[in-house]
Amino acid sequence: MLGSVQNRKIFSRLMRQTLKTLPSIDAVARLANVSIATVSRVLNNSKPVSPETRRRVEAAVAQLGYRTNAAGRSLAMAQSHLLMVLVPDFANPFYAQIVQGVETVTRDAGYKLLLSDASADDAPQAIALEALYNRLADGVINLTHLDEDAATSSEVQQLPWVNCSEYLPESGLPYVSIDHRQAALDAVQYLLNRGHRRIALISTDETYRWARLRHEGYEMAMQRAGLAIDPHLVRIAQSTDYEAGSQAAGGLLALLEPPTAVFAVSDTLAIGAIKALRRAGRQVPGDVAVVGFDDLPLSAVFEPALTTIGQPMRELGATAAQMLLARLRGEQPPSRTLDHRLVVRDSA
């Protein structure tokens, strides 16, 4: 899987370049001065629109040649037999595990995966919509941050689209995830049960719902224990890579009263934190206990082996793929919340 990442990046970049040369639904919407969802309603006759709005959209379609191009590709290609997966960070092994789970299902169903490096795009979901409308992909599994644009959400609801891990609960879009808040609460409660009271949090970009929920779980556990939240013990890393975890831990070590335990919202952050602690002469878990989140394969063999929250990464991917295939069959699969577990090892 990871050995072909460079080829997948090149293919993804070529696809984005191809889409940019085609008349886009976004261009139609801008020319007609309406939303993308309204253009979709006119093209698909899915919902009524006013005669004036329909006239403007049809005029924009004719001027840009949008529908002619899309219809021609549809007749020529029928189905692409490609499924797009929007990935926030190819370097993060968490997403690699999910993609492997997706592939175990889609391969047997006769589909190949198109991995789109969402970090390279300002609007990865817009790229995915264009791929669907232009028949360059048959369906989308989205792992990236979702904004709360109601028009986009209502439009995506009509398309073969499934969210995985990241989701909007009120949008109506099908998703598979875990209970991130409860999982974080379980991790911090474990540290509390071990006698820790100065427990630090290393979080990351909280535009992601899963990061916000894990932060909330940390605060809930501390408050239930009657402990005030010390803002100096909360560090928001700029990414989830190892170096970001090391830098966050370095800041915690500089405190006059450093923490006795750290909860990191990903294993990569936790491992980076352990490396910084050890460089500073701290023993893990003797001086500082560390708990991560994900249960990556590396976490079991790293020294000390990482205590972490295990989420079923491959099952998340496989379930998302099964849900997407169901949507392609015209079904409406319900959203699912999978179980997590606390994996106790040597670091805490």
C-alpha positions as CSV (number, residue, x, y, z in Angstrom):
1,M,0.0,0.0,0.0
2,L,2.5,2.6,1.1
3,G,5.0,1.6,-1.6
4,S,2.6,2.9,-4.3
5,V,1.9,6.2,-2.5
6,Q,4.1,8.2,-4.9
7,N,2.3,6.8,-7.9
8,R,-1.1,7.5,-6.3
9,K,0.0,11.1,-5.6
10,I,1.0,11.6,-9.2
11,F,-2.3,10.1,-10.4
12,S,-4.3,12.3,-7.9
13,R,-2.4,15.4,-9.1
14,L,-3.1,14.5,-12.8
15,M,-6.8,14.0,-12.0
16,R,-7.0,17.4,-10.3
17,Q,-5.3,19.0,-13.3
18,T,-7.8,17.3,-15.6
19,L,-10.7,18.5,-13.5
20,K,-9.4,22.1,-13.7
21,T,-9.5,22.0,-17.5
22,L,-13.1,20.9,-17.6
23,P,-16.1,23.2,-17.0
24,S,-17.0,22.7,-13.4
25,I,-20.2,22.8,-11.5
26,D,-18.7,25.5,-9.3
27,A,-18.2,27.6,-12.4
28,V,-21.8,27.1,-13.5
29,A,-22.9,28.1,-10.0
30,R,-20.8,31.3,-10.0
31,L,-22.0,32.3,-13.5
32,A,-25.7,31.7,-12.6
33,N,-25.2,33.3,-9.1
34,V,-26.6,30.3,-7.3
35,S,-25.3,27.6,-5.0
36,I,-23.7,24.4,-6.2
37,A,-26.7,22.5,-4.6
38,T,-29.1,24.6,-6.8
39,V,-27.2,23.7,-10.0
40,S,-27.4,20.0,-8.9
41,R,-31.2,20.3,-8.4
42,V,-31.6,21.7,-11.9
43,L,-29.4,19.2,-13.6
44,N,-30.9,16.2,-11.8
45,N,-34.4,17.5,-11.4
46,S,-34.2,16.4,-7.8
47,K,-36.0,19.3,-6.2
48,P,-38.2,22.2,-7.6
49,V,-36.6,25.5,-8.3
50,S,-38.1,28.8,-9.6
51,P,-38.5,29.2,-13.3
52,E,-36.1,32.2,-13.2
53,T,-33.4,30.2,-11.3
54,R,-33.8,27.3,-13.8
55,R,-33.4,29.7,-16.7
56,R,-30.2,31.2,-15.3
57,V,-28.7,27.8,-14.5
58,E,-29.5,26.4,-18.0
59,A,-28.1,29.5,-19.6
60,A,-24.8,29.1,-17.6
61,V,-24.7,25.4,-18.5
62,A,-25.1,26.1,-22.2
63,Q,-22.5,28.9,-22.1
64,L,-19.9,26.8,-20.4
65,G,-20.8,23.5,-22.1
66,Y,-20.8,21.8,-18.7
67,R,-23.6,19.3,-19.2
68,T,-22.5,18.3,-22.7
69,N,-19.1,17.4,-21.4
70,A,-20.3,15.5,-18.4
71,A,-22.9,13.6,-20.4
72,G,-20.3,12.6,-23.1
73,R,-18.0,11.3,-20.4
74,S,-20.8,9.4,-18.8
75,L,-21.8,7.7,-22.0
76,A,-18.2,6.9,-22.9
77,M,-17.2,5.6,-19.5
78,A,-20.4,4.5,-17.8
79,Q,-18.6,3.7,-14.5
80,S,-15.0,4.5,-13.7
81,H,-14.7,1.6,-11.2
82,L,-12.6,4.0,-9.1
83,L,-13.5,5.0,-5.6
84,M,-11.9,8.1,-4.2
85,V,-10.5,8.3,-0.7
86,L,-9.8,11.8,0.6
87,V,-6.8,11.4,3.0
88,P,-5.6,14.3,5.2
89,D,-2.0,13.1,5.6
90,F,-0.4,10.3,3.6
91,A,2.5,10.1,6.1
92,N,0.2,9.3,9.1
93,P,0.1,5.5,9.6
94,F,-3.4,5.8,11.1
95,Y,-4.8,6.6,7.6
96,A,-2.8,3.9,6.0
97,Q,-4.4,1.3,8.2
98,I,-7.9,2.7,7.3
99,V,-7.1,2.6,3.6
100,Q,-6.0,-1.0,3.9
101,G,-9.3,-1.8,5.4
102,V,-11.1,-0.1,2.6
103,E,-9.1,-2.0,0.0
104,T,-9.9,-5.4,1.5
105,V,-13.6,-4.8,0.6
106,T,-13.4,-2.8,-2.6
107,R,-10.9,-5.1,-4.3
108,D,-13.3,-8.0,-4.1
109,A,-16.1,-5.8,-5.5
110,G,-14.0,-4.9,-8.5
111,Y,-13.1,-1.4,-7.6
112,K,-9.7,0.3,-7.5
113,L,-8.9,3.2,-5.1
114,L,-7.9,6.7,-6.0
115,L,-6.2,8.2,-3.0
116,S,-6.4,12.0,-3.0
117,D,-3.9,13.9,-0.9
118,A,-6.2,16.4,0.7
119,S,-3.3,18.3,2.2
120,A,-2.5,19.5,-1.3
121,D,-5.9,21.1,-1.9
122,D,-7.6,24.1,-0.3
123,A,-11.0,22.5,-1.1
124,P,-10.6,18.7,-1.3
125,Q,-14.3,18.0,-1.1
126,A,-15.0,20.3,-4.0
127,I,-12.4,18.2,-6.0
128,A,-14.3,15.0,-5.0
129,L,-17.6,16.5,-6.1
130,E,-16.2,17.3,-9.4
131,A,-14.8,13.8,-9.8
132,L,-18.3,12.4,-9.1
133,Y,-20.1,14.7,-11.5
134,N,-17.6,14.1,-14.2
135,R,-17.6,10.3,-13.8
136,L,-13.9,10.2,-12.8
137,A,-14.9,8.4,-9.6
138,D,-18.0,6.4,-8.7
139,G,-18.0,7.2,-5.0
140,V,-16.1,8.9,-2.2
141,I,-14.9,7.9,1.3
142,N,-14.0,11.1,3.2
143,L,-11.5,11.2,6.0
144,T,-10.9,14.9,6.0
145,H,-12.2,17.8,8.0
146,L,-15.8,18.8,7.1
147,D,-17.1,22.3,7.2
148,E,-20.7,22.9,8.1
149,D,-21.8,24.4,4.8
150,A,-25.5,23.3,4.7
151,A,-25.7,23.6,0.9
152,T,-22.7,21.3,0.4
153,S,-24.0,18.8,2.9
154,S,-27.5,18.6,1.4
155,E,-25.9,18.1,-2.1
156,V,-23.6,15.4,-0.9
157,Q,-26.5,13.5,0.8
158,Q,-27.8,12.7,-2.7
159,L,-24.4,11.2,-3.8
160,P,-22.5,8.0,-3.1
161,W,-20.5,9.5,-0.2
162,V,-19.5,8.1,3.2
163,N,-17.5,9.9,6.0
164,C,-15.1,7.8,8.1
165,S,-13.8,8.9,11.5
166,E,-14.5,12.5,10.8
167,Y,-18.2,13.4,10.6
168,L,-21.0,15.9,11.1
169,P,-23.7,14.3,13.3
170,E,-26.5,16.7,12.2
171,S,-25.7,16.7,8.5
172,G,-27.5,13.4,7.6
173,L,-24.4,12.1,5.9
174,P,-23.7,8.5,6.6
175,Y,-20.6,7.9,8.6
176,V,-18.6,5.3,10.6
177,S,-16.6,6.3,13.6
178,I,-15.9,5.6,17.3
179,D,-17.1,7.5,20.4
180,H,-14.0,9.8,20.5
181,R,-15.2,11.6,23.6
182,Q,-15.8,8.5,25.7
183,A,-12.6,6.9,24.5
184,A,-10.5,9.9,25.7
185,L,-12.4,9.9,29.0
186,D,-11.5,6.3,29.5
187,A,-7.8,7.0,28.8
188,V,-7.7,9.9,31.3
189,Q,-9.7,8.0,33.9
190,Y,-7.1,5.2,33.7
191,L,-4.4,7.7,34.6
192,L,-6.5,9.1,37.4
193,N,-7.0,5.6,38.8
194,R,-3.3,5.2,38.8
195,G,-3.0,8.2,41.1
196,H,-2.1,11.0,38.7
197,R,-3.5,14.5,39.2
198,R,-1.3,16.7,37.0
199,I,-2.3,15.2,33.7
200,A,-1.3,17.1,30.5
201,L,-3.1,16.9,27.1
202,I,-1.4,17.0,23.8
203,S,-4.0,17.7,21.2
204,T,-3.8,18.8,17.5
205,D,-5.8,20.8,14.9
206,E,-9.2,21.1,16.5
207,T,-11.0,22.0,13.3
208,Y,-11.2,18.2,13.2
209,R,-14.2,16.9,15.2
210,W,-12.3,13.9,16.5
211,A,-9.6,16.2,18.1
212,R,-12.3,18.4,19.7
213,L,-14.1,15.4,21.1
214,R,-11.0,13.9,22.6
215,H,-10.2,17.3,24.2
216,E,-13.7,17.3,25.6
217,G,-13.2,13.8,27.0
218,Y,-10.0,14.9,28.7
219,E,-11.8,17.8,30.4
220,M,-14.8,15.7,31.4
221,A,-12.6,13.2,33.2
222,M,-10.6,15.9,35.0
223,Q,-13.8,17.7,36.1
224,R,-15.4,14.5,37.3
225,A,-12.4,14.0,39.5
226,G,-12.9,17.5,40.9
227,L,-9.7,18.8,39.2
228,A,-9.5,22.3,37.7
229,I,-8.3,22.4,34.1
230,D,-4.8,24.0,34.1
231,P,-4.4,25.7,30.7
232,H,-0.6,25.4,31.0
233,L,-1.0,21.6,30.7
234,V,-2.9,21.8,27.4
235,R,-0.8,21.9,24.3
236,I,-2.2,22.1,20.8
237,A,0.3,20.7,18.3
238,Q,0.5,21.9,14.7
239,S,0.2,18.4,13.3
240,T,0.1,14.8,14.4
241,D,3.7,13.8,13.5
242,Y,6.4,12.7,15.9
243,E,8.2,16.0,15.9
244,A,5.1,17.9,16.9
245,G,4.7,15.5,19.9
246,S,8.3,16.1,20.9
247,Q,7.9,19.9,20.7
248,A,4.7,19.8,22.8
249,A,6.4,17.6,25.4
250,G,9.3,20.0,25.5
251,G,7.0,22.8,26.4
252,L,5.5,20.8,29.2
253,L,8.9,20.0,30.6
254,A,9.7,23.7,30.8
255,L,6.9,24.3,33.3
256,L,7.9,24.9,37.0
257,E,5.5,22.1,37.9
258,P,5.6,19.6,35.0
259,P,2.9,16.9,34.6
260,T,3.3,13.4,36.0
261,A,1.2,12.0,33.1
262,V,0.5,12.9,29.5
263,F,-2.5,12.0,27.3
264,A,-1.9,12.5,23.6
265,V,-4.7,12.4,21.1
266,S,-2.7,10.2,18.7
267,D,0.0,7.5,19.0
268,T,2.4,9.5,16.8
269,L,2.1,12.5,19.2
270,A,2.6,10.2,22.2
271,I,5.7,8.5,20.7
272,G,7.2,11.9,19.9
273,A,6.5,13.0,23.5
274,I,8.2,9.9,24.9
275,K,11.3,10.6,22.8
276,A,11.5,14.2,24.1
277,L,11.0,13.0,27.7
278,R,13.7,10.4,27.4
279,R,16.1,12.9,25.8
280,A,15.5,15.1,28.9
281,G,16.4,12.3,31.2
282,R,12.9,11.4,32.3
283,Q,11.8,7.8,32.8
284,V,8.6,6.6,31.2
285,P,6.5,5.7,33.1
286,G,8.6,6.1,36.3
287,D,8.7,9.9,36.1
288,V,6.0,10.6,33.5
289,A,3.3,8.2,32.3
290,V,2.1,8.5,28.7
291,V,-1.1,7.3,27.0
292,G,-1.7,7.6,23.3
293,F,-4.7,7.0,21.0
294,D,-5.1,4.7,17.9
295,D,-3.0,1.6,18.7
296,L,-0.9,1.7,15.6
297,P,1.2,-1.4,14.9
298,L,4.4,0.5,16.0
299,S,2.9,1.2,19.4
300,A,3.3,-2.5,20.5
301,V,7.0,-2.7,19.5
302,F,8.1,0.8,20.5
303,E,10.1,0.9,23.8
304,P,8.4,1.4,26.2
305,A,5.3,-0.3,24.6
306,L,2.6,2.3,24.4
307,T,-0.5,2.3,26.6
308,T,-3.2,3.6,24.2
309,I,-6.8,3.6,23.1
310,G,-7.3,1.0,20.4
311,Q,-9.7,1.9,17.7
312,P,-10.4,-0.7,15.0
313,M,-8.7,1.2,12.1
314,R,-9.0,-1.5,9.4
315,E,-12.6,-2.3,10.5
316,L,-13.4,1.4,10.2
317,G,-12.1,1.4,6.6
318,A,-13.9,-1.9,5.7
319,T,-17.1,-0.7,7.2
320,A,-16.9,2.6,5.3
321,A,-16.3,0.7,2.1
322,Q,-19.3,-1.6,2.7
323,M,-21.5,1.4,3.4
324,L,-20.3,3.1,0.2
325,L,-21.0,0.0,-1.9
326,A,-24.5,-0.1,-0.4
327,R,-25.0,3.5,-1.4
328,L,-23.9,2.7,-4.9
329,R,-26.7,0.0,-4.9
330,G,-29.2,2.7,-4.0
331,E,-29.4,1.7,-0.4
332,Q,-29.3,4.1,2.6
333,P,-27.1,2.4,5.2
334,P,-27.3,3.7,8.8
335,S,-24.3,5.4,10.4
336,R,-22.3,3.2,12.8
337,T,-20.2,3.7,15.9
338,L,-17.6,1.0,16.5
339,D,-16.2,-0.1,19.8
340,H,-12.9,1.2,21.2
341,R,-10.8,-0.4,23.9
342,L,-8.1,0.6,26.4
343,V,-4.8,-1.3,25.6
344,V,-2.6,-1.3,28.7
345,R,1.1,-1.7,28.1
346,D,4.3,-0.3,29.6
347,S,4.2,3.5,29.1
348,A,1.5,4.1,31.8
